Amino acid sequence: MIKISPPPSRIYLLRHAEARQAAPGQKDFDRPLSDNGYAAAEIVAEKAVDKGYKPDLIISSTAMRCRQTAAAMRRAVTPSTEFRFVDALYNGTPDIYLSLISAQTDQGSVMLVAHNPIIELTLAALVGHEAFADALPHGFPTAGLAVIDATPSGWTLTDFVTE
């Protein structure tokens, strides 16, 4: 497992909001957000901004539901926030997620908009399995936003924002 040292000093992990079930013949990659998912993405984006959570860079999976969740964040963050879309997040591994984060040494904070179970495994890799289980005993919900900060002793889950 890849270890990350700051920078970035703050990491945001945002699981995409609730998606519709695939229509007959539709690829999983192309599933859009449900109506509830759109609403949840907007609510979490607004709550994040209200708390002052504005990442310098947002890296999103190219899957439709992640792009739509990232779009909610786009409307809520500063115009200078950079967005990147990365195919490797769709079927990625925790090492891919962590590598993407650790490569952003010119950013103070970075957000991944991505998929479960990998986003859950990435959070556990950063803060430890025990801290993850204590904070999220029922797992990482859709449209959930983990705020992780660097401390002298490692990474700590500072906040978890949900609708």
Secondary structure, DSSP 8 states (H G I E B T S, - for coil): -----SSSSEEEEEE---B----TT--GGG--B-HHHHHHHHHHHHHHHHTT---SEEEEESSHHHHHHHHHHHHHS-TT-EEEEEGGGTS--HHHHHHHHHT-TT-SEEEEEE-TTHHHHHHHHHH-HHHHHHH-TT---TT-EEEEEEETTEEEEEEEE--
